[in-house]
Amino acid sequence: MPNDLAKLQRSPREVARWQQAQQMVLGERHASALTNYRELVKRFPGVAQLWFELGIAAAGQLDFVAAELAFRQAETLAPKDVSLLVLLAQQYQRLRKLDQARACLERAVAADPTSIHARLSLAAWFERERRLDAAWVCVEACLARHPQNAQVRCVQALLLQRQGKLAEAETLLRDIIQSGGGDSNVKFSSRHLLGVVLDESGRPAEAIRWLLEAKNLARQMNNTARMEQDYDRAAFRRRNLLATLTPEVVRRWRAEAPATPLGRGLALLGGHPRSGTTLLEQILGAHPGVLAFDESEAFAHQIWNELAPMNAPQALKLDALDGLPVSHRAGLRSRYFKSLLREAPGEPTAQVLLDKNPSPTAALHLWLRVFPELKVIIALRDPRDVVLSCFFQNLMLTPTNANFLTLERTAIHYADLMDVWLRFRELGGFDWIETRYEDVVCNLEAEGRRVTEFLGLAWHPDQANHSATAANKFVFSPTYAAATQPVHQRAVGRWQRYAEALAPIQEKLAPYCKAFGYDV
């Protein structure tokens, strides 16, 4: 078996099969990929990478047992491979197997205590769990061996910022930037984090300057023009489809709800990112009758990517969506729930399943076609605060997130997504409610009670103490760091400190301020 990789590499035919399987996974053709991988591991059982990729394909096919077995086999074959262990941790995190993910990172550090990659990966995990002391230990161990490493020092600055030591974080970040050390990612991250630190220090003019410099660097480092083109094409297609949708069609979809009910309610908590969805999910999820899912990939992978993938050669037309066979819709529903419930051990007893994920609001037409009984909660917030907050996020680049590299594109994204909601609000024919972030932070119980009752539940005392519940949860949202903080009103009207920077997009956002009841 130790020579299996060499044998594989000497066979052009098998290498081609491997490459084909990899392309199938990228194209989300997981069933076909699994067939190839299973043949490959029969012939070359000692190749850890094959087992790892087989696990990814199995997870994509929702065979979570096979995925875990494959991942374990990959680790058994390469127990000292730090890079593989970190990749395995990422896959376990996607499967919501958090203990396994953390254990993989700890084994990576044990396999090579000198590895910066291993220790910083574990530090990032601890920081995500809000275990800042444990993260600091990892960083100190790296600094003991690599005191001037720019990547390590950048993580050190992040932990200082998380601890509220803003002056120390600022000094360190300025030193990293001045030294010119680190790769392009460090140069971006250090500038971006300095912008965040300066914002928290009450220096908005300096903050926006460093943030703009960081975003410009990101545009130079990546083919963002291609990403924007892909996004714009998908948004154009969606607008065309929604323009042809009628109230009669939506009502008919509602009437076509499956004869066999779920046995529990299903609700989407959507809206635009940074509109308070995480806070509201924590409040609703603290109710014992609600099983809340934070940033689940179930809808995107099982429904959105199948019916309307961004890079599809042709646009989805209304007649095709309207004519979706009952059997096809039933299959989509089944796969969605299997994917969603993978992180809920046993049979859920909650009365309501709450899928909190703002971005899939753009696919509300797909939600309502497959789940016509869906209850829809739309979180609103002053559009100017939303755009500013999105611009302050440091997110992995995708065609959607590439919009957040300029304020102008962020405003375009806001308009694109909220136009979907405004169109459906106009169409009607389904159960929906709007809730404003400003109302939640002003009177949590009053607004929380109103939304809870929309779900058919009575307010529960645990919801008032939602932050205590959140303290025991791993938060997948990019706003995880704020999830356990007490509710406050400091972010209300934050945009006013950045009015000069936002001036060029105020006209673009004005109609949405009016539509959602915010003063212009």
Secondary structure, DSSP 4 states (H G I P E B T S, - for coil): -TTHHHHHHT-HHHHHHHHHHHHHHHTT-HHHHHHHHHHHHHH-TT-HHHHHHHHHHHHHTT-HHHHHHHHHHHHHH-TT-HHHHHHHHHHHHHTT-HHHHHHHHHHHHHH-TT-HHHHHHHHHHHHHTT-HHHHHHHHHHHHHH-TT-HHHHHHHHHHHHHTT-HHHHHHHHHHHHHHT-S-HHHHHHHHHHHHHHHHHTT-HHHHHHHHHHHHHHHHHHTTHHHHHHHHHHHHHHHHHHHHH--HHHHHHHHHT--SS--SSEEEEEEESTTSSHHHHHHHHHTSTTEEEEES-SHHIIIIIHHHS-TT-SSPPPHHHHHT--HHHHHHHHHHHHHHHGGGS-SS---SEEEEE-SGGGGGHHHHHHH-TT-EEEEEE--HHHHHHHHHT------TTGGGGGSHHHHHHHHHHHHHHHHHHHHH--SEEEEEEHHHHHH-HHHHHHHHHHHTT----GGGGGHHHHHTTS---STTGGGTTSPP-STTTTGGGGGHHHHGGGHHHHHHHHHHTT---
